[in-house]
Amino acid sequence: MDVEKRPRFFLIVTAKRVGWDAHVLLLPVVQDHLAYEEIMSRTSKIMHALAACALALGAMTPQAQAEVTIKNAQPVNKQLKCLTDNVYYEAGNQSWAGKLAVANVVMNRVKDSRFPNTPCGVIYQRRGSVCQFSWVCYPPKRMYNAKQYGDARRAAEAVLAKTVGDNTNGALFFHAKYVNPRWAYKRVAMIGEHVFYKG
């Protein structure tokens, strides 16, 4: 699809979803000097505003608005999206430190030769029928909390950009506190609802 057409396509889909005539949203949002990521960022803001208006007018349920908000918050960059999704599903309801910790484990694996060398590769790696992150094998059908997803994205961005340190002390593995897998790895941290290990 042509770069100029993609932002308009997304706007039209949103308009139809809330029951408005699509032609009113054929806005001149594309400018030659804008990068595609910037175009999508501006488009996303417009879509979020439309969803909010539709909710206020009774044309969209709160859950539908949340779905649109989350969809718009999803990064264009593939690796960032993979990391954001993983932080959301593994630590979406946890503290900022808990979210950073999950993101750091992924990036620690990226740097380790025993694992794939990209966030997406690490997150979707399987060993036989076993997923490295349980949500990958049993994916939820929907994301429900737009705020948590936005926080997950910010945590993923911070870890990818290296604007925060590794609060896991180099951990490569973690599990929830309520389970006891009896791993032979070295325990290095307990953050939020997870226990972290080197191995």
N, C-alpha and C positions, 0 to 999 in steps of 0.2 A: 504493500500500500504506500502511495506517495506520502512523503513527510507532511505536506500541506494538508492532506486529507485526513490524516489520523486524528488530530485534535478535534476537527469538526465531527468526525464519526462518533467519538466519545460523547460529545455534547448532544448530538442527536439521540443517542441511546438513552441518555439521562432524561431528556425531554419526553421521550415516549414513555419511559418508565413511570413518570409522574402524571401522565395523561395530558400533556400539553402538545400543541402543534409543533412539529419539529422545525418548520421553517423559521420560527422566531429565534432559533438559536444558531442560525448560520452566521456566526459572528466573525469578523475579520481578525481572528486571534493570532494568525501566523504572520510573522514578519521575517524578512530574509536574514536579518542580522541575529536572530535568536537561535540558540542551540536547541535541539529537540528536547533535552531535559528541562530547559527553561520554559519551553512551550507547554510541556506536560505539567509542569508545576503550576503555571497560570491556569491551565485548563482544569486541574484538580481543584483549585480554589473556587472556580466558578461552579463546578459540579457540587461541591460541598454546600455552597450558598443556595443552589437550586434545591437541594435535598432539604435544607432547613426551611426554605420557603414552603415547599410542598407539605412538610410536616405541620407547619403553622396553619396552612389552609385545609388541613384534613385530608390531603391527597396521598399521604404516605404514612404508614405506621412508624412508630419509634424504632422498631427492630429493622424495618427496611431502610430507614435513614442511617442507622448504625452500620448496616452492610455497605451502603454507598460510601460512608465516611471511611470505613476500613479499606474498601477497594481503592479509594483515591489516595490513601496514605501509603499504599504499597509502592515500594521503590521501583524505578525504571531499571536500575542496575540489578542484574541477575544475582550476583553474589551477595549484595546487600539485602535483597529480598529473601534469599535463602536464610541468611543469618537472622534477619528480623523475624521471620516465621518461626524459627527454632527458639529464639528467645521468648516469643509470645507463647508458644505452646508449652515450653518447659518451665517458664518462670514469669508468665504474664501477670500473675496475681501476687508476685513477690516484690520485695524492695528494689530500689535502684541497684544496690550492691548485688542482690541476687540475680538481677538481669545481666549485669556486667559479668558476673562470674560464669554464667552459662555461655555467653558470647566468648569469653576468654578461653574456655575449654576448647571450643571449636577452633579458635585461632592457634592455640597451642598444638593442636593436632595437625593443623595445616603446616606448621613448621617442623613437624616430626616426620621423618622419612617412612615410618611405618603406616602412615595414613595418606589419603589423597591430599593433593596440594592446593585445593580450593575449598572455600566454605561449603559450597554446594556439594562437592565431592565427599567431604567429611560427613555432612548431615545425611546424605542419602546413601551412604555406604552400607552394604549388607555383607554379612558373613554367613553364607548359607541362607537360611530363611530368617536370620536374626537381624533386626535393624539396630543401628547404634543409638537411635532416639525413638522411643516407643511410638510417638505420634506419627512417625513416618509409616510404620506398619499398620497403624489403626488411625488414619487421618480423620479428624473431626470434619463434619460436613460444612460447618460454618464457623466464622469468627464472630463473637458476640460483643466484645468490649472494645470500642473504638479508642478510648483513652489508653487502655493497656497496650493496644497495638502501636499507638503513637509513641508511648514510652519505650516499647521494645525496639522500635526503629531508632530512636535516639540513642539507646544503649548500643545497638549494633553499629551505628555510625561512629560513636565515640571509640569503640574498640578497633574498628577498621582503620580509623584515622590516627590511632595511637595517641589520642589526647587524654587517655586515662591509662593507669598502670594495670598490671595483671594482679588482681586481688585474690587469685587462687594459688599463688606461689608455684605456677607452672603445672597445674593439674591437667590431666588428660582424661579423667573419668569422674563421674559423680553419680550419686543415687539419692533418692528421697530419704529423709530421715526415718520414715516409718518402715523402711525395709532393711534387712540385714543380709546382704549377699555373701558375707564372709570372704571378701576379696583379699588376695595376698599383697595388694598394693599398699604403698605408704600413704597414710592419711595426712593431708596437709592443711585442710581448712574445713570449717563448717560455716556456711553462709546461707542465710534465709532457711529454706526448707530442704537444703541439699548438703550432702557430705562429699568432699572433694578429695581425690587421690592422684598421686603420681604413680607411674608404673612403667 
